[in-house]
Amino acid sequence: MKNKNLITKEMTFLEVMEKNPKAGFILMERGLMCGGCAMAQFETIEEGCLLHGVNVNEIIKELNKNE
């Protein structure tokens, strides 16, 4: 059974930041300044990572570790 609290790559940046207060700092450290972007409510973590050349699996692992 999947853990409902886990962050997934299908979540939007806004959903992730609402779920994990530390997410904004983690994303900024990786070059994703998505917290202040208007697309944060629509763009998924996976889409943002692809656009910015960031490994989505590493980000997801780090976000879930720090939740």
Backbone bond lengths (Angstrom), bond angles and torsions (degrees), N, CA, C in turn:
res aa  C-N    CA-C-N  psi(-1)  N-CA   C-N-CA  omega(-1)  CA-C   N-CA-C  phi
1 M - - - 1.445 - - 1.532 109.57 -
2 K 1.344 116.42 135.90 1.458 121.05 -178.99 1.519 111.43 -75.60
3 N 1.313 115.08 144.64 1.451 121.63 175.75 1.527 108.67 -78.03
4 K 1.324 117.74 120.93 1.463 122.41 -177.53 1.521 112.45 -66.22
5 N 1.315 117.81 -21.40 1.457 121.19 -176.65 1.522 113.71 -86.18
6 L 1.324 117.75 -7.54 1.456 119.87 -178.09 1.519 111.36 -71.65
7 I 1.308 115.08 142.11 1.456 121.99 173.74 1.515 107.44 -82.66
8 T 1.328 116.54 136.51 1.459 121.42 179.91 1.525 110.13 -121.95
9 K 1.308 116.01 161.92 1.463 120.39 -179.15 1.523 112.62 -70.66
10 E 1.321 117.44 -11.94 1.455 121.47 178.62 1.526 112.74 -84.24
11 M 1.334 116.92 -10.07 1.465 121.16 179.86 1.519 110.22 -77.15
12 T 1.344 115.60 150.37 1.458 119.19 175.36 1.528 108.95 -77.05
13 F 1.315 115.41 163.67 1.457 120.05 177.56 1.525 110.31 -59.63
14 L 1.309 117.18 -39.91 1.457 121.05 179.75 1.527 111.21 -62.62
15 E 1.329 117.17 -44.31 1.471 120.86 178.41 1.522 111.04 -60.39
16 V 1.326 115.97 -41.73 1.466 120.43 -178.88 1.522 110.84 -66.21
17 M 1.318 116.82 -42.73 1.465 119.93 -178.58 1.526 111.32 -69.78
18 E 1.326 117.10 -30.11 1.459 119.77 175.07 1.526 111.05 -71.01
19 K 1.316 116.80 -34.44 1.459 122.42 -178.05 1.528 112.08 -77.50
20 N 1.323 116.69 -37.33 1.459 121.35 -175.85 1.530 109.33 -129.46
21 P 1.317 118.45 105.58 1.462 121.77 -178.76 1.531 114.57 -58.49
22 K 1.314 117.35 -23.27 1.470 121.28 179.60 1.527 112.24 -84.98
23 A 1.315 118.22 -7.63 1.462 122.51 -173.47 1.524 112.80 -58.45
24 G 1.326 117.27 -42.24 1.463 120.09 -178.84 1.514 112.56 -57.00
25 F 1.329 116.68 -42.65 1.469 121.05 179.05 1.528 111.18 -67.64
26 I 1.323 116.19 -41.63 1.466 120.69 179.94 1.522 110.03 -63.22
27 L 1.327 116.87 -44.14 1.459 121.14 -179.80 1.529 110.91 -65.52
28 M 1.329 117.64 -42.07 1.466 121.04 179.55 1.522 111.49 -63.60
29 E 1.327 117.11 -37.95 1.468 120.46 178.12 1.524 111.37 -60.98
30 R 1.322 116.56 -27.05 1.464 121.82 -179.46 1.528 112.46 -95.07
31 G 1.348 117.16 5.96 1.458 120.62 177.62 1.518 114.38 88.69
32 L 1.320 116.75 10.96 1.465 120.74 178.81 1.527 108.15 -102.42
33 M 1.318 116.31 100.08 1.466 121.61 -178.99 1.529 109.98 -92.18
34 C 1.298 115.93 44.86 1.458 122.05 -170.17 1.518 114.14 -80.86
35 G 1.315 117.85 -13.72 1.452 120.61 -178.39 1.512 113.34 -60.39
36 G 1.317 116.83 -36.56 1.457 120.82 -179.18 1.511 113.54 -96.96
37 C 1.292 117.62 2.29 1.462 122.28 -177.14 1.530 110.57 -82.62
38 A 1.323 116.03 140.76 1.469 120.79 178.49 1.522 111.94 -63.35
39 M 1.312 117.22 -23.00 1.469 121.12 -178.69 1.523 112.45 -81.07
40 A 1.328 118.32 -5.83 1.468 121.88 -176.16 1.516 112.40 -57.32
41 Q 1.309 117.45 -29.75 1.459 119.49 -179.10 1.523 112.93 -82.29
42 F 1.328 117.07 -12.43 1.464 120.82 -177.74 1.522 113.76 -115.02
43 E 1.326 117.29 -34.32 1.457 122.23 -173.68 1.522 111.27 -82.70
44 T 1.319 116.09 134.23 1.461 119.79 177.87 1.526 109.67 -81.06
45 I 1.318 114.42 161.95 1.461 120.12 176.17 1.530 109.80 -57.16
46 E 1.309 116.27 -42.77 1.465 120.12 -179.39 1.527 111.35 -61.42
47 E 1.325 117.71 -44.66 1.464 120.89 179.76 1.521 111.21 -62.56
48 G 1.330 116.42 -44.75 1.459 120.29 179.48 1.516 112.48 -62.72
49 C 1.316 115.94 -41.68 1.468 120.25 178.95 1.525 110.87 -64.10
50 L 1.319 116.70 -42.24 1.468 119.97 178.40 1.526 111.05 -62.21
51 L 1.318 116.96 -43.27 1.463 121.20 -179.25 1.522 112.60 -65.89
52 H 1.315 116.71 -31.26 1.461 121.09 -175.67 1.526 113.78 -105.17
53 G 1.331 117.74 5.38 1.462 121.49 176.72 1.511 114.34 68.05
54 V 1.335 116.86 35.98 1.456 122.35 -179.23 1.531 109.02 -110.21
55 N 1.314 117.17 141.62 1.463 121.51 179.99 1.525 110.04 -72.12
56 V 1.319 116.45 111.27 1.465 121.83 -175.89 1.520 112.05 -64.59
57 N 1.317 118.05 -36.84 1.469 120.61 -178.39 1.529 111.73 -65.88
58 E 1.329 116.87 -37.79 1.470 120.41 177.42 1.522 110.86 -65.87
59 I 1.331 116.53 -42.34 1.476 121.06 179.70 1.525 110.38 -62.99
60 I 1.331 117.05 -46.16 1.461 121.22 -178.74 1.529 110.20 -61.39
61 K 1.316 115.65 -43.43 1.472 119.83 179.32 1.530 110.21 -60.49
62 E 1.317 116.41 -45.12 1.460 120.84 -178.89 1.528 111.42 -66.96
63 L 1.320 117.59 -41.78 1.467 120.81 178.94 1.512 112.03 -63.02
64 N 1.311 117.33 -39.88 1.465 120.79 179.80 1.522 111.37 -72.83
65 K 1.319 117.51 -31.73 1.472 121.36 178.38 1.522 110.10 -67.49
66 N 1.312 117.10 -36.08 1.460 122.22 -174.55 1.519 113.22 -95.73
67 E 1.288 117.77 4.99 1.468 120.25 -178.07 1.505 111.12 -68.25
